[in-house]
Structure formats: C-alpha cells, structure tokens
C-alpha cells in the first residue's frame, strides 16, 4: 500500500476488471485503493493468479470465473480491459453497446499520476529502450521506474511509490483504450507489421501506435526513429526529435558524426560520447540508446544522462548469451515475438546460425526475410503451432519440426555440429506452449544448462 494516493476518484463506484494477468491484478489493486468496489472476471485461474487474488478478496473484491455473464456489468460505471482480452469478447461488445467506458490499466493509473510520464512504443525495441531510459534517469540521480508493458504494470509502480518519474512501455492494445493518456515525453521507435491477428490491418495498427501523441501539447516531446519525423510533425504540436544515425539536418535530432553520437536541440549541437562506448552493441541498440536519451531529455540535461549510456546492463531474453557448449553458442532471444525482431536477431550474427523459430503465429510475413534467412541460417528447427508455416516460408533451408521444446534444443545442438550459434528467436508469440515469452526464455535457458551439465559429465567420463 502506498504512502500517498492522489485523490479518491472512484469512491463508492463499482468497477469491472476483465482479465487477471499482471495488468488486471494491478488495476484491481489500484481501484480498491481509490475506493472502488471491484468485480473481476477471468476465464480460469492459475495457482499463481489465485494466490495473488486472495488479498484483494479479503479487501472486498468480487471474482467471477468462467464464461463472462452479461449481468456482470450490472451496476458498473467503468470497465478496465486487460491487453490480452480481444475486441470480440462478448462482454466488451455489451459494455460498449451500453455506453460503459472501457479503459486500459495504463489510462486508469495515468489519471492519478502527478509526476511526468515518459512513454515508449513501437514494434521492436520497446522494452530495452524503456529499461535503458529509466536507467539513464537513475544514473542522473532522478527517481525513475521502468513499468508498463515491460512486465511491471504502471498501476503497480504508482502504488509502490507515486512520486517517481514513470517510464512506461505502452503496447498498441493499451493505447486503444487510453483516450486521455498524456505522456510529457514519448517515443515511437519504429512501426512495422505486427499483431495483425488482433488489428484489422497494418494501417489500424500504425494508427494505434501514433495515438501515443494524440494528447500532447506544445511543451511536450516526441522522439521518433528513422523515417517517422514528417508524420510526427503532423501528429504533435510538441518538439519532434529525430533519432537517426544519418544527419537529416533537422533542428532537433540525435545523429552520428564520425564515431560520435551528437544531440541537436533548437539548432544547437553538443557531442555526447563515442558510439563504441555504448553499453550494448549493434545498430538496433544504437537506435534504442538514441531514443532513450531523447525521451529523457524532456526532464533532464542530456549531458547528465551520458553515464547511463555506458553502463546499462541490458535485459534478459533480448539476444541474451546463455552458454557455450562444445563450441556452440546458445543465444536466448525469446522476446522476438514478430518477424522484424527475428530479422534484427539474424543481422546480429556472422557465424552460421541454427535457428529455433515458431510458436503462435501473429500473421507475420515470414517470407519478407527469406533472403536473410537463406544467407544466415544453416538449419531451422520449427516449434509450436506455426512450425509448418515457418518451414514452408524457407523451403531452401534444411529444416525439421520438434514435438516439444526439449527436443528442439537437442535437435538444434546436434545440427550445429560443434560450431556457430543456436539462436532462439521465434518470430511468434509464446502462448501455444508457454505462459509468456519470459517463460519460454527461462525454459530454454534451463534446457541449455542441463545440456551443458550432460556434456561436461560425458567429457569427464571420457577423461577417466
């Protein structure tokens, strides 16, 4: 329970929370703290969710499990939708038909927050950029927290300490249900096809991303990746900072000249550091670093942020080195849940790659990176619901399907034949075999650790 909550906006009202993942549980806790009577709906409860719900039940929250009955909306003045609940859910349709407001947990929390919110969206790089931005501020002695879609809900972060700077990763689904959301600094890293299983088309997905700037005013800042600056100027009256290694000559930009990163604000330029000093290597991480610094410049002097560019430790499940076993490097990139993330991963290696890919397809265009896969991948192990789909996209690459994840790791190791990289970069969602991408990555790491132990025992036995 926080030291201070700003206001009691929902005192005496009944609010409905649909979906009890991390976001839904955090929304329910915040609503209770703000005086609401909470009714939550979840199709089925895991043991973990049941344990998390118990203290809310003791505080008077009501829970309905199983199919959502229409009468669950009776007496409710607000519905908070978790991002995993699809638009076609009958209860959502009934709520909208009756005029009941439907909002996200992001919108719910942001209405209470008095300190600056910095928000980051895009197709790829959101989590790394969000965590890096919070790290930059912390290194500059500014209290900040990484939250939102990164796995720590904004509502939970607010309940813990309401007076920090909130650096929030925001998904397209959350933005759809956040009509009043107003970040003082925002970043759109990139927009490439994703989640086309949930959005009607790419244009709708892109429009959801641009909604991050819809409430900005002239005092706000919007940082954008390469190629987005012109559209950004049509979307916000605030300052648009272009993050592009190439210098396009814009008055507000981060760019690379020689071997150094420079910032230009209002036409005045300052050097920051050598690109080689950045904590994380690779062209994609250069863009992530630029966006993190740009969005943080809304609340801090850029020069004060430079130390955090040098020592950010990175995040798990993003091109994370796991182990080297008998000359084969294992890399966990479970966060690669779309085709563009898979592309970035493959571009990061020059050694031959044995790729583990597949999962729940999000209508990704796997064929779009066919040439890259043919050049970089010496063998493909396909997994999950999309196994056949992934294999058919790359007919010239030797491939096989694995019936389970343990088999996938074993087959990939055998195919590597003592060289190169075994790369878990699925290009798909995880929800066919796993709870989430973190679960998938953790299982991968555990399987690799067991493989390393077996190989070490076998080597020790041969020596004896």
C-alpha positions, 0 to 999 in steps of 0.5 A: 500500500502506498504512502500517498494516493492522489485523490479518491476518484472512484469512491463508492463506484463499482468497477469491472476488471476483465482479465487477471494477468499482471495488468488486471491484478494491478488495476484491481489493486489500484481501484480498491485503493481509490475506493472502488468496489471491484468485480473481476472476471477471468476465464480460469485461474492459475495457482499463481493468479489465485494466490495473488487474488486472495488479498484483494478478496479479503479487501472486498473484491468480487471474482467471477470465473468462467464464461463472462455473464452479461449481468456482470456489468450490472451496476458498473460505471467503468470497465478496465480491459486487460491487453490480452482480452480481444475486441470480440469478447462478448462482454466488451461488445455489451459494455460498449453497446451500453455506453460503459467506458472501457479503459486500459490499466495504463489510462486508469493509473495515468489519471492519478499520476502527478509526476511526468510520464515518459512513454515508449512504443513501437514494434521492436525495441520497446522494452530495452529502450524503456529499461535503458531510459529509466536507467539513464534517469537513475544514473542522473540521480532522478527517481525513475521506474521502468513499468508498463508493458515491460512486465511491471504494470504502471498501476503497480509502480504508482502504488509502490511509490507515486512520486517517481518519474514513470517510464512506461512501455505502452503496447498498441492494445493499451493505447486503444483504450487510453483516450486521455493518456498524456505522456510529457515525453514519448517515443515511437521507435519504429512501426512495422507489421505486427499483431495483425491477428488482433488489428484489422490491418497494418494501417489500424495498427500504425494508427494505434501506435501514433495515438501515443501523441494524440494528447500532447501539447506544445511543451511536450516531446516526441522522439521518433526513429528513422523515417517517422519525423514528417508524420510526427510533425503532423501528429504533435504540436510538441518538439519532434526529435529525430533519432537517426544515425544519418544527419537529416539536418533537422533542428532537433535530432540525435545523429552520428558524426564520425564515431560520435553520437551528437544531440541537436536541440533548437539548432544547437549541437553538443557531442555526447560520447563515442558510439563504441562506448555504448553499453550494448552493441549493434545498430538496433541498440544504437537506435534504442540508446538514441531514443532513450536519451531523447525521451529523457531529455524532456526532464533532464540535461542530456549531458547528465544522462551520458553515464547511463549510456555506458553502463546499462546492463541490458535485459534478459531474453533480448539476444541474451548469451546463455552458454557455450557448449562444445563450441556452440553458442546458445543465444536466448532471444525469446522476446522476438515475438514478430518477424522484424525482431527475428530479422534484427536477431539474424543481422546480429550474427556472422557465424552460421546460425541454427535457428529455433523459430515458431510458436503462435503465429501473429500473421507475420510475413515470414517470407519478407526475410527469406533472403536473410534467412537463406544467407544466415541460417544453416538449419531451422528447427520449427516449434509450436503451432506455426512450425509448418508455416515457418518451414514452408516460408524457407523451403531452401533451408534444411529444416525439421519440426520438434514435438516439444521444446526439449527436443528442439534444443537437442535437435538444434545442438546436434545440427550445429555440429560443434560450431556457430550459434543456436539462436532462439528467436521465434518470430511468434508469440509464446502462448501455444506452449508457454505462459509468456515469452519470459517463460519460454526464455527461462525454459530454454535457458534451463534446457541449455544448462542441463545440456551443458551439465550432460556434456561436461559429465560425458567429457569427464567420463571420457577423461577417466 
